[in-house]
Amino acid sequence: MYIPFDKLPQHARLWIYQANRPLTAAEQAEIKPLLERFAIDWSSHGKELQASAKLLHDQFLVLANNETATAASGCSIDTSVNFVRELEQRLQLSFFDRTQLAFLKEGHVELIPMQELKDRVAAGDIDKHTLYFDTLVNTYGELQQAWPRPAGASWLSRYF
């Protein structure tokens, strides 16, 4: 069962996939109906999930499920990963590249290779107040309250 993204309960579980580049307006228009169709059809052991899907900041694909209604199973999570992989092939991009960190800088998403992080911190380009898109956020409430969050309030705190 599809739930509009802004109607999700605060405790809804999230899976955030970061694209390795911004999606164009045409790409977003192409996949938005696919996201809704996926959320409508997504199920766990034959039970429909109360699910939603949305693109955020032109770069993040967010899948969500109200776990109190029906929990996502391993098989349903595998189905979602396969769906995201199909989108990767369709759009010729990657949603699974974990070597890039996303920061909000001057109103835009800036990807920084993980191996450059220490140098960027030392140069003062990134500090504990720089807003970071932490893909480890796992509830809708956390997304609403703290995403992006200051890098110093994330797992990146050890760099400051």
C-alpha positions in Angstrom: 0.0 0.0 0.0 1.5 3.3 -1.0 1.7 6.1 1.6 2.6 9.6 0.5 6.1 10.3 1.8 5.0 13.3 3.9 2.4 11.1 5.6 4.8 8.5 6.9 4.8 7.9 10.7 7.9 9.1 12.5 9.0 5.6 13.2 8.9 4.4 9.6 12.0 2.6 8.6 14.2 4.1 5.8 16.8 2.9 3.3 18.7 5.8 1.8 20.6 5.3 -1.5 23.0 8.0 -2.6 23.6 8.5 -6.3 27.1 9.1 -7.5 25.8 12.2 -9.4 22.7 14.4 -9.4 19.7 13.1 -11.3 18.6 15.3 -14.1 15.0 16.7 -14.2 14.2 14.3 -17.1 15.6 11.3 -15.1 13.6 12.2 -12.1 10.4 12.6 -14.1 11.1 9.1 -15.7 11.6 7.3 -12.4 9.0 9.0 -10.1 6.2 6.8 -11.4 8.5 3.8 -11.1 9.1 4.6 -7.4 5.4 4.9 -6.7 4.7 1.7 -8.5 7.4 -0.1 -6.5 6.0 1.2 -3.2 2.5 0.1 -4.2 3.7 -3.4 -5.1 6.3 -3.9 -2.4 5.3 -6.8 -0.1 6.7 -9.1 2.5 5.7 -12.8 2.5 2.5 -11.9 0.5 1.5 -9.0 2.8 1.6 -5.6 1.3 3.9 -3.1 3.0 2.8 0.4 3.9 5.6 1.9 1.8 6.7 5.1 0.1 9.6 6.2 -2.0 11.0 9.6 -2.8 13.9 11.4 -4.4 15.5 14.0 -2.3 18.0 16.8 -3.2 18.2 15.4 -6.7 20.7 12.8 -5.4 19.1 10.5 -2.9 16.6 7.7 -3.3 14.7 7.0 -0.1 12.6 3.9 0.3 10.4 3.7 3.4 8.2 1.3 5.2 5.9 1.5 8.2 7.3 -1.4 10.1 4.6 -1.4 12.8 2.0 -2.4 10.1 4.2 -5.0 8.4 7.9 -5.5 8.8 10.1 -5.9 5.8 11.6 -9.3 5.5 14.9 -10.3 4.1 13.2 -11.3 0.8 11.4 -7.9 0.6 14.6 -6.1 1.3 16.3 -8.1 -1.5 13.5 -7.1 -3.8 14.1 -3.4 -3.0 17.9 -3.8 -3.6 17.1 -5.5 -7.0 14.8 -2.6 -7.8 17.5 0.0 -7.0 20.0 -2.0 -9.1 17.5 -1.9 -12.1 17.3 1.9 -11.7 21.1 2.0 -11.7 21.2 0.2 -15.1 18.4 2.3 -16.5 20.0 5.6 -15.5 23.7 4.6 -15.9 24.7 5.7 -12.4 25.5 4.1 -9.1 23.4 4.1 -5.9 25.9 1.7 -4.1 29.2 3.7 -4.2 30.1 4.1 -0.5 33.4 5.8 -1.3 31.7 9.2 -1.7 30.5 11.4 1.2 27.7 13.9 0.5 27.8 17.4 2.1 25.4 20.4 1.8 27.6 23.2 0.7 26.2 26.5 -0.6 22.8 25.0 -1.1 24.0 22.1 -3.2 25.1 18.5 -2.6 28.8 18.2 -2.9 30.4 14.7 -3.1 33.8 14.3 -1.6 35.8 11.1 -2.0 36.3 9.5 1.4 40.1 9.4 0.9 40.1 13.2 0.7 38.2 13.8 3.9 41.2 14.2 6.2 42.8 16.7 3.8 39.5 18.7 3.4 39.1 18.8 7.2 42.8 20.0 7.6 42.2 22.6 4.9 39.1 23.9 6.7 36.8 23.1 3.8 34.8 20.8 6.1 34.4 21.2 9.8 32.1 19.8 12.5 29.3 22.2 11.5 29.3 21.3 7.8 26.0 19.6 7.0 26.4 16.0 6.1 23.9 13.7 4.4 24.2 10.7 6.7 22.8 7.7 4.8 22.8 5.7 8.1 19.6 7.6 9.2 17.0 4.9 9.5 13.7 6.5 10.5 11.5 9.1 8.9 11.5 11.1 12.1 15.3 11.3 12.2 15.3 12.3 8.5 12.9 15.1 9.3 14.7 16.3 12.4 18.4 15.8 11.5 19.1 15.4 7.8 21.4 16.7 6.8 23.1 16.9 10.2 26.3 18.6 11.3 29.2 16.3 10.5 30.3 16.5 14.1 27.0 14.9 15.2 27.5 11.9 12.8 29.9 9.0 12.6 32.3 11.6 11.1 32.8 13.2 14.5 36.1 11.3 14.9 37.7 13.5 12.3 37.2 16.7 14.3 
